[in-house]
Amino acid sequence: RGDQHRDKQEPGPAAEWYAAALDALPGRNDVRVQLANMLKDSGRLAEARTHYRVALAADPGNADIALQLGRALKMGGHL
């Protein structure tokens, strides 16, 4: 359902579904990244940055996660 809301440009509801999925499957870094993306897109930047940092710690070589964290930092005026 998170994907369905994401595809309909509904980041708030998508974030809620991804959060529920992450609660059920805490080891799924891909779900964490999608949650962070939807939090970022819905303006919840501090939460997004936290999830990007956790995701990046789990996969430090992932340039896309680093890029998205950078975007969230920039959007929040931290760069």
C-alpha positions in Angstrom: 0.0 0.0 0.0 2.9 2.4 0.6 3.9 1.9 -3.0 0.4 2.7 -4.2 0.3 6.0 -2.2 3.8 6.9 -3.4 2.8 6.3 -7.0 -0.2 8.5 -6.5 2.0 11.3 -5.1 0.6 10.9 -1.6 3.7 10.9 0.6 2.0 11.3 3.9 -0.1 8.2 3.7 2.8 6.3 2.0 5.0 7.2 4.9 2.5 5.7 7.4 2.4 2.4 5.4 6.1 2.2 5.1 6.5 2.9 8.9 4.1 0.0 9.6 6.0 -2.2 7.2 9.3 -1.3 8.9 7.9 -2.1 12.3 7.0 -5.6 11.0 10.3 -6.0 9.1 13.0 -3.9 10.9 15.8 -5.4 8.9 14.5 -4.2 5.5 16.8 -1.3 4.7 14.9 -0.7 1.4 11.7 -0.1 3.3 13.5 2.3 5.6 14.8 4.3 2.6 11.3 4.5 1.1 10.0 5.7 4.5 12.7 8.3 4.6 11.9 9.4 1.0 8.2 9.8 1.8 9.0 11.7 5.1 11.2 14.0 3.1 8.6 14.5 0.5 6.0 15.3 3.1 8.2 17.9 4.8 9.1 15.8 7.9 12.8 16.4 7.3 14.2 15.7 10.8 12.5 12.2 10.8 13.7 11.6 7.2 17.3 12.5 8.1 17.2 10.1 11.0 16.1 7.2 8.8 18.5 8.1 6.1 21.4 8.0 8.6 20.3 4.6 9.9 20.0 3.3 6.4 23.4 4.7 5.4 25.0 3.1 8.5 23.6 -0.3 7.4 24.8 0.2 3.8 27.7 2.8 3.9 28.6 2.3 0.3 25.2 3.2 -1.0 25.6 6.5 -2.9 21.8 6.9 -3.4 21.2 6.9 0.3 24.0 9.4 0.8 22.5 11.6 -2.0 19.0 11.5 -0.5 20.4 12.4 3.0 22.2 15.3 1.4 19.0 16.5 -0.2 17.1 16.3 3.1 19.9 18.2 4.8 19.8 20.9 2.1 16.0 21.2 2.2 16.3 21.8 5.9 18.9 24.5 5.5 21.7 22.4 6.9 24.0 22.7 3.9 
